[in-house]
Amino acid sequence: MARRLALLVALAALAAAAAPESGRAALFFLFEPTSAKPGETVTVRLGGTPKAFTRAQAVRPFQRAIRLYLAPNGTVQRLRTRFDARLHFIATLTPDARGRGKISFTVPPLDGDAYAVAAWCPGCARFSFGRTFFTLPVSSYTAARYPMLLNVRPPSSSATCPVTVPNGSTPPGEHRAAHFHGNGLLWTGLAPDRPIGRLDEDGSYFDKLLWTTILYETLTLRAVRLDATAPPARWKANEGGSAGSWATAVWFSSAGCWRLTARVGDVSLSVVVRVGDA
């Protein structure tokens, strides 16, 4: 039974060579609900896992963890590596001995689209000819029958800037606090009730942001303005005072609504913030 998950992956990989859509779709990740806005909570589970499954029902020993990502369904099949910046990390799922598991995640601030799953499964390598990274595009035939796509709905048109509300996910070693926001591997702190950034002498808006991770890799940052065309933000990252923390100095080119995406290796965390007096 402990090999069930890896064997399913191997069978799916073999089938994919002949039938890419149906074979890859056999990789068993199901969403509930199948439609959500950024900031809402969604559950993803392995195929064969009952909807009512709880961690208390899990059979030990647990298998190696699987990292899950989202990408637009029309794009995901073209991705070849878990380090592709078009992937959006959502959660780490750890199957039990019977290949069952589910986890909840906060929908990142993504553009409205239908998103499929990509997965990094190190424990699957010996059953899938060394493969560990899988993309799972979904055909219209499959999508009509199985909840394998997540439809991300755009924010309400009345929201001038859909600022990210922190989900309370707290980094290891920290006291639980409402301002923390994260995905289990990467975290930051947010204050959604007020804008960030102070006007600098060169006309940009400057602020410092702190990110925390349990991954010992270099952090990179990308900032894009959502409500208008603007030059990208400038940034500089320095390791913080404790292991796994990064302090980023950010110079936003203008006031407005900005989406920040921090990335450490294959793990990303995106948030939307209001900058300046916009």
C-alpha angles and dihedrals in degrees: 000000000000089000095052096099095046092046090053089053091050093050091047091050091052093047092048091065090065100029113020097186101045095034097053092041086063088075089098110225113147130186130217115218101018095206127051145146124240109281095029123116121250131179122221122193139179117256110266092033112120116239090238094050115136133190089248088066094053117119117224143263097059119219125234115293122261121216114218129206138180127226132164109278091235091055107035097083091062095056116104106177138038088234093067108125090222089072120090115206113224111166151333115248120196114199121214124233090280095051095255126134146131137186138183124232140180113251108244120233094271131160115263109276145111109278129202130197130259119188139197108208112175092178091060096063099093092050098044105048092268096310117142102162120071132179117202113202114183125219122219088249092056095041091058091059108032132042094238098129128069113213107208110205119209117247120268113288088235091064105094090189119010094213114197113254110214115251095211094243102154128208117243113275095022127109112250110267133171094231095065119102127184152125104238096274105043129034143177138176123250138191103194094176094069138037122252130224134057124228111262129206093259093054096258125118115244131202141150121234128191123215127187127199140166090217116095098218135108117278122229127189135206125187125190127179112234104191100049143006111275140155112268119266121261118230144176125198127205129179110258129233093276133047113276097019126115128192113205124196108207129192110195112203093221144359115271144082114326135183114213121198118190117192131193110180107308094342120095135180122193128193135173118226136178112235127205123335095326 
